[in-house]
Amino acid sequence: MADKSSSNAYWAANVRVILISLVIWFVFSYGTGIILRPALSGIAIGGTDLGFWFAQQGSILVFIVLIFFYAWRMNKIDAEHGVDE
């Protein structure tokens, strides 16, 4: 029974990291690039407004950071649950 609860705890941690990553990605890609674009239009960055920058570059950069965060966090979770390589 301990093996099943350990497996459930591992997958719960895995799903939690995935959901957090998806929420962060959604906020930066959809939220700042589309919904908040008019509010961010007065802030200039790199010669263009911040809303346009998030829609074109920012969401991609956040996605790349999330890839590294996910790999780092899952390595820690794998080690905690004894399923690391």
Distance bins in CASP14 RR format, pairs under 12 A and 6 or more apart:
PFRMAT RR
TARGET T0000
AUTHOR 0000-0000-0000
RMODE 2
METHOD distances of the structure
MODEL  1
1 7 0 0 0 0 0 1 0 0 0 0 0
1 8 0 0 0 0 0 1 0 0 0 0 0
2 8 0 0 0 0 0 1 0 0 0 0 0
2 9 0 0 0 0 0 1 0 0 0 0 0
3 9 0 0 0 0 0 1 0 0 0 0 0
3 10 0 0 0 0 0 1 0 0 0 0 0
3 81 0 0 0 0 0 1 0 0 0 0 0
3 82 0 0 0 0 0 1 0 0 0 0 0
3 83 0 0 0 0 0 1 0 0 0 0 0
4 10 0 0 0 0 0 1 0 0 0 0 0
4 11 0 0 0 0 0 1 0 0 0 0 0
5 11 0 0 0 0 0 1 0 0 0 0 0
5 12 0 0 0 0 0 1 0 0 0 0 0
5 81 0 0 0 0 0 1 0 0 0 0 0
6 12 0 0 0 0 0 1 0 0 0 0 0
6 13 0 0 0 0 0 1 0 0 0 0 0
6 77 0 0 0 0 0 1 0 0 0 0 0
6 80 0 0 0 0 0 1 0 0 0 0 0
6 81 1 0 0 1 0 0 0 0 0 0 0
6 82 0 0 0 0 1 0 0 0 0 0 0
6 83 0 0 0 0 1 0 0 0 0 0 0
7 13 0 0 0 0 0 1 0 0 0 0 0
7 14 0 0 0 0 0 1 0 0 0 0 0
7 81 0 0 0 0 1 0 0 0 0 0 0
7 82 0 0 0 0 0 1 0 0 0 0 0
7 83 0 0 0 0 1 0 0 0 0 0 0
8 14 0 0 0 0 0 1 0 0 0 0 0
8 15 0 0 0 0 0 1 0 0 0 0 0
8 81 0 0 0 0 0 1 0 0 0 0 0
9 15 0 0 0 0 0 1 0 0 0 0 0
9 16 0 0 0 0 0 1 0 0 0 0 0
9 77 0 0 0 0 1 0 0 0 0 0 0
9 80 0 0 0 0 1 0 0 0 0 0 0
9 81 1 0 0 1 0 0 0 0 0 0 0
9 82 0 0 0 0 0 1 0 0 0 0 0
9 83 0 0 0 0 0 1 0 0 0 0 0
10 16 0 0 0 0 0 1 0 0 0 0 0
10 17 0 0 0 0 0 1 0 0 0 0 0
10 74 0 0 0 0 0 1 0 0 0 0 0
10 76 0 0 0 0 0 1 0 0 0 0 0
10 77 1 0 0 1 0 0 0 0 0 0 0
10 78 0 0 0 0 1 0 0 0 0 0 0
10 79 0 0 0 0 0 1 0 0 0 0 0
10 80 0 0 0 0 1 0 0 0 0 0 0
10 81 1 0 1 0 0 0 0 0 0 0 0
10 82 0 0 0 0 1 0 0 0 0 0 0
10 83 1 0 0 1 0 0 0 0 0 0 0
10 84 0 0 0 0 0 1 0 0 0 0 0
11 17 0 0 0 0 0 1 0 0 0 0 0
11 18 0 0 0 0 0 1 0 0 0 0 0
11 74 0 0 0 0 0 1 0 0 0 0 0
11 77 0 0 0 0 1 0 0 0 0 0 0
11 81 0 0 0 0 1 0 0 0 0 0 0
11 83 0 0 0 0 0 1 0 0 0 0 0
12 18 0 0 0 0 0 1 0 0 0 0 0
12 19 0 0 0 0 0 1 0 0 0 0 0
12 77 0 0 0 0 0 1 0 0 0 0 0
12 81 0 0 0 0 0 1 0 0 0 0 0
13 19 0 0 0 0 0 1 0 0 0 0 0
13 20 0 0 0 0 0 1 0 0 0 0 0
13 73 0 0 0 0 1 0 0 0 0 0 0
13 74 0 0 0 0 1 0 0 0 0 0 0
13 76 0 0 0 0 1 0 0 0 0 0 0
13 77 1 0 1 0 0 0 0 0 0 0 0
13 78 0 0 0 0 1 0 0 0 0 0 0
13 79 0 0 0 0 0 1 0 0 0 0 0
13 80 1 0 0 1 0 0 0 0 0 0 0
13 81 1 0 0 1 0 0 0 0 0 0 0
13 83 0 0 0 0 0 1 0 0 0 0 0
14 20 0 0 0 0 0 1 0 0 0 0 0
14 21 0 0 0 0 0 1 0 0 0 0 0
14 70 0 0 0 0 1 0 0 0 0 0 0
14 73 0 0 0 0 1 0 0 0 0 0 0
14 74 1 0 0 1 0 0 0 0 0 0 0
14 75 0 0 0 0 0 1 0 0 0 0 0
14 76 0 0 0 0 0 1 0 0 0 0 0
14 77 1 0 0 1 0 0 0 0 0 0 0
14 78 0 0 0 0 1 0 0 0 0 0 0
14 80 0 0 0 0 0 1 0 0 0 0 0
14 81 0 0 0 0 1 0 0 0 0 0 0
14 83 0 0 0 0 0 1 0 0 0 0 0
15 21 0 0 0 0 0 1 0 0 0 0 0
15 22 0 0 0 0 0 1 0 0 0 0 0
15 74 0 0 0 0 0 1 0 0 0 0 0
15 77 0 0 0 0 0 1 0 0 0 0 0
16 22 0 0 0 0 0 1 0 0 0 0 0
16 23 0 0 0 0 0 1 0 0 0 0 0
16 70 0 0 0 0 0 1 0 0 0 0 0
16 73 0 0 0 0 1 0 0 0 0 0 0
16 74 0 0 0 0 0 1 0 0 0 0 0
16 77 0 0 0 0 1 0 0 0 0 0 0
17 23 0 0 0 0 0 1 0 0 0 0 0
17 24 0 0 0 0 0 1 0 0 0 0 0
17 66 0 0 0 0 0 1 0 0 0 0 0
17 69 0 0 0 0 1 0 0 0 0 0 0
17 70 1 0 0 1 0 0 0 0 0 0 0
17 71 0 0 0 0 0 1 0 0 0 0 0
17 72 0 0 0 0 0 1 0 0 0 0 0
17 73 1 0 1 0 0 0 0 0 0 0 0
17 74 1 0 0 1 0 0 0 0 0 0 0
17 75 0 0 0 0 0 1 0 0 0 0 0
17 76 0 0 0 0 1 0 0 0 0 0 0
17 77 1 0 0 1 0 0 0 0 0 0 0
17 78 0 0 0 0 0 1 0 0 0 0 0
18 24 0 0 0 0 0 1 0 0 0 0 0
18 25 0 0 0 0 0 1 0 0 0 0 0
18 66 0 0 0 0 0 1 0 0 0 0 0
18 69 0 0 0 0 0 1 0 0 0 0 0
18 70 1 0 0 1 0 0 0 0 0 0 0
18 73 0 0 0 0 0 1 0 0 0 0 0
18 74 0 0 0 0 1 0 0 0 0 0 0
18 77 0 0 0 0 0 1 0 0 0 0 0
19 25 0 0 0 0 0 1 0 0 0 0 0
19 26 0 0 0 0 0 1 0 0 0 0 0
19 70 0 0 0 0 0 1 0 0 0 0 0
20 26 0 0 0 0 0 1 0 0 0 0 0
20 27 0 0 0 0 0 1 0 0 0 0 0
20 66 0 0 0 0 1 0 0 0 0 0 0
20 69 0 0 0 0 1 0 0 0 0 0 0
20 70 0 0 0 0 1 0 0 0 0 0 0
20 73 0 0 0 0 1 0 0 0 0 0 0
21 27 0 0 0 0 0 1 0 0 0 0 0
21 28 0 0 0 0 0 1 0 0 0 0 0
21 29 0 0 0 0 0 1 0 0 0 0 0
21 62 0 0 0 0 1 0 0 0 0 0 0
21 63 0 0 0 0 1 0 0 0 0 0 0
21 65 0 0 0 0 1 0 0 0 0 0 0
21 66 1 0 1 0 0 0 0 0 0 0 0
21 67 0 0 0 0 1 0 0 0 0 0 0
21 68 0 0 0 0 0 1 0 0 0 0 0
21 69 1 0 0 1 0 0 0 0 0 0 0
21 70 1 0 1 0 0 0 0 0 0 0 0
21 71 0 0 0 0 0 1 0 0 0 0 0
21 72 0 0 0 0 0 1 0 0 0 0 0
21 73 0 0 0 0 1 0 0 0 0 0 0
21 74 0 0 0 0 0 1 0 0 0 0 0
22 28 0 0 0 0 0 1 0 0 0 0 0
22 29 0 0 0 0 0 1 0 0 0 0 0
22 30 0 0 0 0 0 1 0 0 0 0 0
22 62 0 0 0 0 0 1 0 0 0 0 0
22 63 0 0 0 0 0 1 0 0 0 0 0
22 66 0 0 0 0 1 0 0 0 0 0 0
22 70 0 0 0 0 0 1 0 0 0 0 0
23 29 0 0 0 0 0 1 0 0 0 0 0
23 30 0 0 0 0 0 1 0 0 0 0 0
23 31 0 0 0 0 0 1 0 0 0 0 0
23 62 0 0 0 0 0 1 0 0 0 0 0
23 66 0 0 0 0 0 1 0 0 0 0 0
24 30 0 0 0 0 0 1 0 0 0 0 0
24 31 0 0 0 0 0 1 0 0 0 0 0
24 32 0 0 0 0 0 1 0 0 0 0 0
24 59 0 0 0 0 0 1 0 0 0 0 0
24 62 1 0 0 1 0 0 0 0 0 0 0
24 63 0 0 0 0 1 0 0 0 0 0 0
24 65 0 0 0 0 1 0 0 0 0 0 0
24 66 1 0 0 1 0 0 0 0 0 0 0
24 67 0 0 0 0 0 1 0 0 0 0 0
24 69 0 0 0 0 1 0 0 0 0 0 0
24 70 0 0 0 0 0 1 0 0 0 0 0
25 31 0 0 0 0 0 1 0 0 0 0 0
25 32 0 0 0 0 0 1 0 0 0 0 0
25 33 0 0 0 0 0 1 0 0 0 0 0
25 58 0 0 0 0 0 1 0 0 0 0 0
25 59 1 0 0 1 0 0 0 0 0 0 0
25 60 0 0 0 0 0 1 0 0 0 0 0
25 61 0 0 0 0 0 1 0 0 0 0 0
25 62 1 0 0 1 0 0 0 0 0 0 0
25 63 1 0 1 0 0 0 0 0 0 0 0
25 64 0 0 0 0 0 1 0 0 0 0 0
25 65 0 0 0 0 1 0 0 0 0 0 0
25 66 1 0 1 0 0 0 0 0 0 0 0
25 67 0 0 0 0 0 1 0 0 0 0 0
25 69 0 0 0 0 0 1 0 0 0 0 0
25 70 0 0 0 0 0 1 0 0 0 0 0
26 32 0 0 0 0 0 1 0 0 0 0 0
26 33 0 0 0 0 0 1 0 0 0 0 0
26 34 0 0 0 0 0 1 0 0 0 0 0
26 35 0 0 0 0 0 1 0 0 0 0 0
26 59 0 0 0 0 1 0 0 0 0 0 0
26 62 0 0 0 0 0 1 0 0 0 0 0
26 63 0 0 0 0 0 1 0 0 0 0 0
26 66 0 0 0 0 0 1 0 0 0 0 0
27 33 0 0 0 0 1 0 0 0 0 0 0
27 34 0 0 0 0 0 1 0 0 0 0 0
27 35 0 0 0 0 1 0 0 0 0 0 0
27 36 0 0 0 0 1 0 0 0 0 0 0
27 54 0 0 0 0 0 1 0 0 0 0 0
27 58 0 0 0 0 0 1 0 0 0 0 0
27 59 0 0 0 0 1 0 0 0 0 0 0
27 62 0 0 0 0 1 0 0 0 0 0 0
27 63 0 0 0 0 0 1 0 0 0 0 0
27 66 0 0 0 0 0 1 0 0 0 0 0
28 34 0 0 0 0 0 1 0 0 0 0 0
28 35 0 0 0 0 0 1 0 0 0 0 0
28 36 0 0 0 0 0 1 0 0 0 0 0
28 40 0 0 0 0 0 1 0 0 0 0 0
28 50 0 0 0 0 0 1 0 0 0 0 0
28 51 0 0 0 0 0 1 0 0 0 0 0
28 53 0 0 0 0 0 1 0 0 0 0 0
28 54 1 0 0 1 0 0 0 0 0 0 0
28 55 0 0 0 0 1 0 0 0 0 0 0
28 57 0 0 0 0 0 1 0 0 0 0 0
28 58 1 0 0 1 0 0 0 0 0 0 0
28 59 1 0 1 0 0 0 0 0 0 0 0
28 60 0 0 0 0 1 0 0 0 0 0 0
28 61 0 0 0 0 1 0 0 0 0 0 0
28 62 1 0 1 0 0 0 0 0 0 0 0
28 63 0 0 0 0 1 0 0 0 0 0 0
28 64 0 0 0 0 0 1 0 0 0 0 0
28 65 0 0 0 0 1 0 0 0 0 0 0
28 66 0 0 0 0 1 0 0 0 0 0 0
29 35 0 0 0 0 0 1 0 0 0 0 0
29 36 0 0 0 0 0 1 0 0 0 0 0
29 37 0 0 0 0 0 1 0 0 0 0 0
29 51 0 0 0 0 0 1 0 0 0 0 0
29 54 1 0 0 1 0 0 0 0 0 0 0
29 55 0 0 0 0 1 0 0 0 0 0 0
29 56 0 0 0 0 0 1 0 0 0 0 0
29 57 0 0 0 0 0 1 0 0 0 0 0
29 58 0 0 0 0 1 0 0 0 0 0 0
29 59 1 1 0 0 0 0 0 0 0 0 0
29 60 0 0 0 0 1 0 0 0 0 0 0
29 61 0 0 0 0 0 1 0 0 0 0 0
29 62 1 0 0 1 0 0 0 0 0 0 0
29 63 1 0 0 1 0 0 0 0 0 0 0
29 66 0 0 0 0 0 1 0 0 0 0 0
30 36 0 0 0 0 1 0 0 0 0 0 0
30 37 0 0 0 0 0 1 0 0 0 0 0
30 54 0 0 0 0 0 1 0 0 0 0 0
30 55 0 0 0 0 1 0 0 0 0 0 0
30 59 0 0 0 0 1 0 0 0 0 0 0
30 62 0 0 0 0 0 1 0 0 0 0 0
31 37 0 0 0 0 1 0 0 0 0 0 0
31 38 0 0 0 0 0 1 0 0 0 0 0
31 39 0 0 0 0 0 1 0 0 0 0 0
31 40 0 0 0 0 1 0 0 0 0 0 0
31 51 0 0 0 0 1 0 0 0 0 0 0
31 54 0 0 0 0 1 0 0 0 0 0 0
31 55 0 0 0 0 1 0 0 0 0 0 0
31 58 0 0 0 0 0 1 0 0 0 0 0
31 59 0 0 0 0 1 0 0 0 0 0 0
31 62 0 0 0 0 0 1 0 0 0 0 0
32 38 0 0 0 0 0 1 0 0 0 0 0
32 39 0 0 0 0 1 0 0 0 0 0 0
32 40 1 0 0 1 0 0 0 0 0 0 0
32 41 0 0 0 0 0 1 0 0 0 0 0
32 43 0 0 0 0 0 1 0 0 0 0 0
32 45 0 0 0 0 0 1 0 0 0 0 0
32 49 0 0 0 0 0 1 0 0 0 0 0
32 50 1 0 0 1 0 0 0 0 0 0 0
32 51 1 0 0 1 0 0 0 0 0 0 0
32 52 0 0 0 0 0 1 0 0 0 0 0
32 53 0 0 0 0 1 0 0 0 0 0 0
32 54 1 0 1 0 0 0 0 0 0 0 0
32 55 1 0 0 1 0 0 0 0 0 0 0
32 56 0 0 0 0 0 1 0 0 0 0 0
32 57 0 0 0 0 0 1 0 0 0 0 0
32 58 1 0 0 1 0 0 0 0 0 0 0
32 59 1 0 0 1 0 0 0 0 0 0 0
32 61 0 0 0 0 0 1 0 0 0 0 0
32 62 0 0 0 0 1 0 0 0 0 0 0
33 39 0 0 0 0 0 1 0 0 0 0 0
33 40 1 0 0 1 0 0 0 0 0 0 0
33 41 0 0 0 0 0 1 0 0 0 0 0
33 49 0 0 0 0 0 1 0 0 0 0 0
33 50 0 0 0 0 1 0 0 0 0 0 0
33 51 1 0 1 0 0 0 0 0 0 0 0
33 52 1 0 0 1 0 0 0 0 0 0 0
33 53 0 0 0 0 1 0 0 0 0 0 0
33 54 1 0 1 0 0 0 0 0 0 0 0
33 55 1 1 0 0 0 0 0 0 0 0 0
33 56 0 0 0 0 1 0 0 0 0 0 0
33 57 0 0 0 0 0 1 0 0 0 0 0
33 58 0 0 0 0 1 0 0 0 0 0 0
33 59 1 0 0 1 0 0 0 0 0 0 0
33 60 0 0 0 0 0 1 0 0 0 0 0
33 62 0 0 0 0 0 1 0 0 0 0 0
34 40 0 0 0 0 0 1 0 0 0 0 0
34 51 0 0 0 0 1 0 0 0 0 0 0
34 52 0 0 0 0 0 1 0 0 0 0 0
34 54 0 0 0 0 1 0 0 0 0 0 0
34 55 1 0 0 1 0 0 0 0 0 0 0
34 56 0 0 0 0 0 1 0 0 0 0 0
34 59 0 0 0 0 1 0 0 0 0 0 0
35 51 0 0 0 0 0 1 0 0 0 0 0
35 54 0 0 0 0 0 1 0 0 0 0 0
35 55 0 0 0 0 0 1 0 0 0 0 0
36 42 0 0 0 0 0 1 0 0 0 0 0
36 43 0 0 0 0 0 1 0 0 0 0 0
36 49 0 0 0 0 0 1 0 0 0 0 0
36 50 0 0 0 0 1 0 0 0 0 0 0
36 51 1 0 0 1 0 0 0 0 0 0 0
36 52 0 0 0 0 0 1 0 0 0 0 0
36 53 0 0 0 0 0 1 0 0 0 0 0
36 54 0 0 0 0 1 0 0 0 0 0 0
36 55 0 0 0 0 0 1 0 0 0 0 0
37 43 0 0 0 0 0 1 0 0 0 0 0
37 48 0 0 0 0 0 1 0 0 0 0 0
37 49 0 0 0 0 1 0 0 0 0 0 0
37 50 0 0 0 0 1 0 0 0 0 0 0
37 51 1 0 1 0 0 0 0 0 0 0 0
37 52 1 0 0 1 0 0 0 0 0 0 0
37 53 0 0 0 0 1 0 0 0 0 0 0
37 54 1 0 0 1 0 0 0 0 0 0 0
37 55 1 0 0 1 0 0 0 0 0 0 0
37 56 0 0 0 0 0 1 0 0 0 0 0
37 59 0 0 0 0 0 1 0 0 0 0 0
38 49 0 0 0 0 1 0 0 0 0 0 0
38 50 0 0 0 0 0 1 0 0 0 0 0
38 51 0 0 0 0 1 0 0 0 0 0 0
38 52 0 0 0 0 0 1 0 0 0 0 0
38 55 0 0 0 0 0 1 0 0 0 0 0
39 49 0 0 0 0 0 1 0 0 0 0 0
39 50 0 0 0 0 1 0 0 0 0 0 0
39 51 0 0 0 0 1 0 0 0 0 0 0
39 54 0 0 0 0 0 1 0 0 0 0 0
40 48 0 0 0 0 0 1 0 0 0 0 0
40 49 1 0 0 1 0 0 0 0 0 0 0
40 50 1 0 1 0 0 0 0 0 0 0 0
40 51 1 1 0 0 0 0 0 0 0 0 0
40 52 0 0 0 0 1 0 0 0 0 0 0
40 53 0 0 0 0 1 0 0 0 0 0 0
40 54 1 0 0 1 0 0 0 0 0 0 0
40 55 0 0 0 0 1 0 0 0 0 0 0
40 58 0 0 0 0 0 1 0 0 0 0 0
41 48 0 0 0 0 1 0 0 0 0 0 0
41 49 1 0 1 0 0 0 0 0 0 0 0
41 50 1 0 0 1 0 0 0 0 0 0 0
41 51 1 0 0 1 0 0 0 0 0 0 0
41 52 1 0 0 1 0 0 0 0 0 0 0
41 53 0 0 0 0 0 1 0 0 0 0 0
41 54 0 0 0 0 0 1 0 0 0 0 0
41 55 0 0 0 0 0 1 0 0 0 0 0
42 48 0 0 0 0 0 1 0 0 0 0 0
42 49 1 0 1 0 0 0 0 0 0 0 0
42 50 1 0 0 1 0 0 0 0 0 0 0
42 51 0 0 0 0 1 0 0 0 0 0 0
42 52 0 0 0 0 0 1 0 0 0 0 0
42 53 0 0 0 0 0 1 0 0 0 0 0
43 49 1 0 0 1 0 0 0 0 0 0 0
43 50 1 0 1 0 0 0 0 0 0 0 0
43 51 1 0 0 1 0 0 0 0 0 0 0
43 52 0 0 0 0 0 1 0 0 0 0 0
43 53 0 0 0 0 1 0 0 0 0 0 0
43 54 0 0 0 0 0 1 0 0 0 0 0
44 50 1 0 0 1 0 0 0 0 0 0 0
44 51 0 0 0 0 0 1 0 0 0 0 0
44 52 0 0 0 0 0 1 0 0 0 0 0
44 53 0 0 0 0 1 0 0 0 0 0 0
45 51 0 0 0 0 1 0 0 0 0 0 0
45 52 0 0 0 0 1 0 0 0 0 0 0
45 53 1 0 1 0 0 0 0 0 0 0 0
45 54 0 0 0 0 1 0 0 0 0 0 0
45 56 0 0 0 0 0 1 0 0 0 0 0
45 57 0 0 0 0 1 0 0 0 0 0 0
45 58 0 0 0 0 1 0 0 0 0 0 0
46 52 0 0 0 0 0 1 0 0 0 0 0
46 53 1 0 0 1 0 0 0 0 0 0 0
46 56 0 0 0 0 0 1 0 0 0 0 0
46 57 0 0 0 0 1 0 0 0 0 0 0
46 58 0 0 0 0 0 1 0 0 0 0 0
47 53 0 0 0 0 1 0 0 0 0 0 0
47 57 0 0 0 0 0 1 0 0 0 0 0
48 54 0 0 0 0 0 1 0 0 0 0 0
48 55 0 0 0 0 0 1 0 0 0 0 0
48 56 0 0 0 0 1 0 0 0 0 0 0
48 57 0 0 0 0 1 0 0 0 0 0 0
48 58 0 0 0 0 0 1 0 0 0 0 0
49 55 0 0 0 0 1 0 0 0 0 0 0
49 56 0 0 0 0 0 1 0 0 0 0 0
50 56 0 0 0 0 0 1 0 0 0 0 0
50 57 0 0 0 0 0 1 0 0 0 0 0
50 58 0 0 0 0 1 0 0 0 0 0 0
51 57 0 0 0 0 0 1 0 0 0 0 0
51 58 0 0 0 0 1 0 0 0 0 0 0
51 59 0 0 0 0 0 1 0 0 0 0 0
52 58 0 0 0 0 0 1 0 0 0 0 0
52 59 0 0 0 0 0 1 0 0 0 0 0
53 59 0 0 0 0 1 0 0 0 0 0 0
53 60 0 0 0 0 0 1 0 0 0 0 0
53 61 0 0 0 0 1 0 0 0 0 0 0
53 62 0 0 0 0 0 1 0 0 0 0 0
54 60 0 0 0 0 1 0 0 0 0 0 0
54 61 0 0 0 0 1 0 0 0 0 0 0
54 62 0 0 0 0 1 0 0 0 0 0 0
54 63 0 0 0 0 0 1 0 0 0 0 0
55 62 0 0 0 0 0 1 0 0 0 0 0
57 63 0 0 0 0 0 1 0 0 0 0 0
57 64 0 0 0 0 0 1 0 0 0 0 0
58 64 0 0 0 0 1 0 0 0 0 0 0
58 65 0 0 0 0 1 0 0 0 0 0 0
58 66 0 0 0 0 0 1 0 0 0 0 0
59 65 0 0 0 0 0 1 0 0 0 0 0
59 66 0 0 0 0 0 1 0 0 0 0 0
60 66 0 0 0 0 0 1 0 0 0 0 0
60 67 0 0 0 0 0 1 0 0 0 0 0
61 67 0 0 0 0 0 1 0 0 0 0 0
61 68 0 0 0 0 0 1 0 0 0 0 0
62 68 0 0 0 0 0 1 0 0 0 0 0
62 69 0 0 0 0 1 0 0 0 0 0 0
63 69 0 0 0 0 0 1 0 0 0 0 0
63 70 0 0 0 0 0 1 0 0 0 0 0
64 70 0 0 0 0 0 1 0 0 0 0 0
64 71 0 0 0 0 0 1 0 0 0 0 0
65 71 0 0 0 0 0 1 0 0 0 0 0
65 72 0 0 0 0 0 1 0 0 0 0 0
66 72 0 0 0 0 0 1 0 0 0 0 0
66 73 0 0 0 0 0 1 0 0 0 0 0
66 74 0 0 0 0 0 1 0 0 0 0 0
67 73 0 0 0 0 0 1 0 0 0 0 0
67 74 0 0 0 0 0 1 0 0 0 0 0
68 74 0 0 0 0 0 1 0 0 0 0 0
68 75 0 0 0 0 0 1 0 0 0 0 0
69 75 0 0 0 0 0 1 0 0 0 0 0
69 76 0 0 0 0 0 1 0 0 0 0 0
70 76 0 0 0 0 0 1 0 0 0 0 0
70 77 0 0 0 0 0 1 0 0 0 0 0
70 78 0 0 0 0 0 1 0 0 0 0 0
71 77 0 0 0 0 0 1 0 0 0 0 0
71 78 0 0 0 0 0 1 0 0 0 0 0
72 78 0 0 0 0 0 1 0 0 0 0 0
72 79 0 0 0 0 0 1 0 0 0 0 0
73 79 0 0 0 0 0 1 0 0 0 0 0
73 80 0 0 0 0 0 1 0 0 0 0 0
74 80 0 0 0 0 0 1 0 0 0 0 0
74 81 0 0 0 0 0 1 0 0 0 0 0
74 83 0 0 0 0 0 1 0 0 0 0 0
74 84 0 0 0 0 1 0 0 0 0 0 0
74 85 0 0 0 0 0 1 0 0 0 0 0
75 81 0 0 0 0 0 1 0 0 0 0 0
75 82 0 0 0 0 0 1 0 0 0 0 0
75 83 0 0 0 0 0 1 0 0 0 0 0
75 84 1 0 0 1 0 0 0 0 0 0 0
75 85 0 0 0 0 1 0 0 0 0 0 0
76 82 0 0 0 0 0 1 0 0 0 0 0
76 83 0 0 0 0 0 1 0 0 0 0 0
76 84 0 0 0 0 1 0 0 0 0 0 0
77 83 0 0 0 0 1 0 0 0 0 0 0
77 84 0 0 0 0 1 0 0 0 0 0 0
78 84 1 0 1 0 0 0 0 0 0 0 0
78 85 1 0 0 1 0 0 0 0 0 0 0
79 85 0 0 0 0 1 0 0 0 0 0 0
END
